[in-house]
Amino acid sequence: MLDDFANGGHFPDVVQEDSLVGGSRLNPQEEADLIASRESLAGQTFLPDPDFSDPWPKEHPAVAHRLMP
């Protein structure tokens, strides 16, 4: 994905491209920082944690209307 951004989103098989979109070059530290930042938003440890995954107590009225099981 970062290589696609560096390429400015230009792909040889895509006809509709915006000529105003340019590339973005990151140095190795910036790339590592961006990846770490993105991974921190993925919720790999936070969301599966039972203490944080369900904000509603079982007796709360919102439980009856939520979409998740």
N, C-alpha and C positions, 0 to 999 in steps of 0.2 A: 504494500500500500504506500509506503513512504517513497518507493521508487516511482510510483505513479504520480505522486505529488511533485517530485523532483522533475519529472518529465512534463509537468504542466498539464497533465491530464490528456496528453495527445496520444492517440492510438491510431495506427495505420488503417484500421478497418472501420473507423468511425467517421461518418460523413459530416455530421453536424457538430462542429466544434466552435467554441467562442475564441476568436483570435485575441481577445483581451486577457485571457487566462494565461498566466506565465508560470514558469517553474519556481520551485522553492528549494534552495540548497541548504542542507543542514550539515554541520560538522558532526563528527562521531559523538561528542558529548551532548549536543542538542538532540540528536536522534535518540540516544539512550534516555535522555530526560523525557522526551515526548512519549516514548514507549512506556516508561515507568509511570508517567502521568495517566496514560490511557489504561494501563493495567490496574491502576488504583481505582478507577471508576467501574471496573468490570464486576466488582462485588463477589469475587471468588471466595473470600473468607468472611465478609460481612453478611451477605444475604443468606447463605446456608446456615449461619449460626442461629439456633433456635431462640436465643435471647433477643434477636433483632429481626428475624424473618417475618413474624406476624405481630403487627403493632396493636391488634385488638384482643382484649381479654375475651375468653370464650362467652361470657355473659353479655358482652357489649352488643347493642342492637345492630350495629354495622356488620357484624359477622353474618347475619342472615342474608345480606344483600351483596356481599363481596363476590367477585368473579373467581378468585383463586380458591382452591379447595381448603 
